[in-house]
Amino acid sequence: MSTPPIEKTAIQSLTLRSAAAIAIAAAASRLGIILPDGAAQELAGAFVDLVVTLGLIGVAVGRTRARTPIV
């Protein structure tokens, strides 16, 4: 009997974070900015976390507005 693969959410996906890190490194290179080792990965992780947090805030605001009467 084999165990099913562990499912990850899209946010935990290394592919998503890797794509963001590559985009950040490419943009920095184009702008002539030299990033220290690992900086692109750290920035990508922070960016993904920021987008998720802002999305959750947007959902919370939308749900709150939907429950109050429209004036």
KAPE-V366767 format. One record per helix or strand of 3 or more residues. SS is the DSSP state (A for helix, B for strand). FROM is the first residue (numbers start at 0). LEN is the number of residues. If there is no record, write none. Layout:
<<SS | FROM | LEN> <SS | FROM | LEN>>
//
This chain:
<<A | 13 | 18> <A | 38 | 29>>
//
